Amino acid sequence: MDIPIIPIGNSKGIRLSKTLLEKYNITDKVELILEKGFIILKPKSEPRNGWESAFKKMNENGDDKLLINDVFEDENLEEWI
């Protein structure tokens, strides 16, 4: 696929189609990797972005309680020692 280099102010850049952006889940940022004569654009993901505020909201609403006990009453922990 040939993509033209276009002027952007005093710099130059490339324009990616909506199809490519959606297919590779590119939103606001990409990671630029220079490797053995290649330029690699990789989607920049922040998988835990927004978790802190979501957990605070869960706590405020009382939604952060365990759904099941993490240790069962009849569980034999001796076999793991």
Phi, psi and omega in degrees: 000125177267131178234126181288149173273127184242150177287137175226096185063232178272001182248186174226157182205186177237156178246126179257139182289158178302322179300314179295318180299317179289317183299321184257012176053048178265122181248275186258327186225155171231154174264130180261121181242126177257119187213115174045054177082007180240149170250122182247128174258124182237133178304134179269115181246145175236084190297335182252016180296126179090355182296320184301312180292326178294319179292323177298317179295319177301317180296316179298325180273355182074022182268009184256029179271152177295139177277327175224157178295144179278344173228127181273149183301322183268011183284132179262101181278347181298327184292347180265356182271000000 
